[in-house]
Amino acid sequence: MTIRIEPFDPHTASDELWAMFNATRRAIAVELWPDEPVLDDAETRREVQTTNPMVEFRRWVAMEGDEVAGSIRAAFRRPGTANEKDYARFLWVGGGVRASSRRRGVGTLLLREVHRLMHTLDKTVLTMTTHAASGHAFIKHVGAIEKHCTVEQRAIFADLDWPRLRQWEDGSTAQGLIWERYAGRVPRDVLVALLPVFTELFADVPLGELETGPIRWEINGPPALCASS
């Protein structure tokens, strides 16, 4: 069946297209992260439709008949934002293709749209990440080179060594550090004050050969969200 690539505007997409998009998103999530909870459709839609004041997104879907075979999103620094020049060359991409549609050129067709966008916006560095074997195979297929590798570990709260954690907490207090706890979200003014501290802490994170914009913690959401990245 013919694959066709269409832009995906989260604000104007129909309910039917959203349903197809979410069905494929859930299928990929269950396959690649079987032990993780899957974000529900309504929350996903709200999250995708939330405007990020620092980052602009472009999205496409690969349609196979009346189903979404895969999707891709490109992210880049929003024009006119602070420190825009530091990120001028960079574009970040994420996406996925459902298992039944892989090895048929769907990912390549989606990536072509990103390539066109890079020419339009004069971007020269594209960053993609993956943890799955199929993703590594695709990156190798398109000629990309692995430049950075990270390790992610998870812990079950019930299995944590709480007495030892309490010892660490007490030890930091003995060194003059202060623990602050907040019910719900950390207040925005507290986060703003800590942004330079977070930026300094992450300034020496080794990135290997990865070329990217400066690691800078910034408020990237509306006041109610106070998200930093």
N, C-alpha and C positions, 0 to 999 in steps of 0.2 A: 504494500500500500504506500502511496506517495506521502512523504513527509513535507509539511509546509510550516514555515517559520512565521510567527506573528508577534508583533509587539504586545506586551502585557502591561497595561496601565491599571494599577490596582484601584484607582479611583473611578474609572469608567468601565471596567470589565463587568460583564453581566454576571448574574447569580449563577447561571449555568456554567460559564467559564471558570468562575471561582470554585464551583463544586468539582469540576474536572481537575483543576489545578491541585486542590486539596487532596483529592483521591490519590493522585500520583505522589504528592508530597508525603502522605501517610505511608504509602507502600514502600517508598524509598527509605523512610525513617525506620520502619519496622525491620526492613532487611539489613540496614547498615548499623543500626543501634538497637538491637533486639531487647536490651535490658533497660532502655531509657523510656520514660513516659513521652507520649506523643502529644504535642501541643494541639489543642482542639481547634476546629475550623474557625470559630468566631474570634478567638483570641489571635490566631494567626492573621486573620484579615485585618483586625484592628492594629496589630503590630506593623504589618506591611504598609498600611495606609498612613501610619504616623510619619509626619514630615520631620526629617532630621535636618536641623539648621546648619550643620557643618558638612554633611555628605549628601550628594545627589545620586540617585539610583536610576538605572535603565534596565528594563526587564523584557525578556522574550520567552515565548513558549513554542515548543515543537508539537504540532498537531498531527495526529495519525487517525484519520477518520474523525470520529467525535470524541476522541480521548487525547489527553495530554501525555505525550511520550516522554517529555522532559522539559526542563526550563533552565534559564540562566539569568543571572543578575550581575550588572556591572556597577561599581561604586567609584566615585571620584570626588575630590574636594570641591565643595560648592563654590562657584565663582563669587568673588566679593567678600569671602570670609577671611578672618584673621590668618596670617601666615600662609596664604594661598600659594605663594610662589614656592614654598618648600615642598609642596605636593604636586606641582604643576605637571610633572612628567609621568605620574603614577596612576594606574588604574588597577582596581582589585575586582576579581571575578569569583563567583561561586554558583553552583548549580548541580544538577543531577539528571540522570536518565534512568527510567525504570528498567528493571532487569530484562523484561521481555523485548525491549527495544534496543538493547545495546548491541554493539559491533555491527551497526547498520549505518553509521555515519551521522547519527543524530547529534552527537556532541560536537562534531566538526561543523555541521551546519549552524548550530547555535553559536559556536565560537567565531564563525565568519561575521556575524552581526557585531560582535565585540571588536573584531579587527577593523570593520568599517568605522565604528565609533571612535576607535583610537586615532584613525586618520583624520576624522572630522574634528576631534578635540586636540589634535597634535600631542597625543600621549605616546611615550616611547618605552615604558616599563610596565609589563603586565604581571601581576602576582596571582597565583592560584594555590590553593591548599587542598590536601586530601589525606585521608587516613585509610582508605579502602584500596584493596588490590586492584579493583577495576579502575579506580581513579589514577593510581600510579601508572597503570598500563596506558591510559588515555594521555596523560601528561607526556609519557615517553613517546607515544605515537605522534603527537603534534610537534615533537622536537624540543620540548622544554627540558630544563636541567634542574635537578633537585639542588637547592642552595641552602636550605635550612631544615632542620628536623627537631621536633620537640617530643617530649614524653608527657602523656597525661595520665594521672592516677586518680582513682576515685576511692572514697572511704565510706563505709556504712557507719552512721552515727552510733548505732548500738554496739559496734565493735571497737570504738575508739577507747584509748587508754585515758580515761577522764582524770584519774589521780595524777598522772604525769602531766597532762595539760594544765592542771591546777598548779603544779609545781612550776611550770614555765611561766604561768601568769604571775605567781608570787615572786618569781625571780626577776621578772621585768619591773615589777613594782619596786623591788629593792634597789634597782638601778635608777630610780627617779622617773620612770615612765608612768603614764596615767592611762587607765582603761576607761573608755567612754562607751556607754550603751544607749541605744535609742530604740524606742518602740516604733516599729514601722520604718519608714524611710529616714535616712540620715538627712538632717536639715540642709537646705541648699547652701546657706551661708557657711556651714561647717565644711561642706565639700569644696566650695570655692577657695576657702582658706588652705585646704590640704592639696589642691592641685599642684602647686609648685613642689611640694614635698614628694608627691607621687611621681612627678616628672623626674626629679633628681634621683629617686630610688631606681627607676627603670632606665636611666640614661646609660648605665654600664651593662645592660643586658646583652650578652654576646649574640650576634645575629649571623655569625659565620660570613658567607658570601652573599647573603640576602641584601638586596638593594631596595630600600624603602624610604618613605618620608620619615622625619624625626619622630621618635616616640614621645608624644606630648599628651599629657592628660588634660582633657578639656570637657566642659559641659556640652554634651551633644544632644540634649533633649530639652523639652519644655520644662519650666520650673517644677511641675508636678513629678517629673521623672528623675531629674538630676542624675542622669547617667553619665559616666565618664569613660573615656577610652583613649 
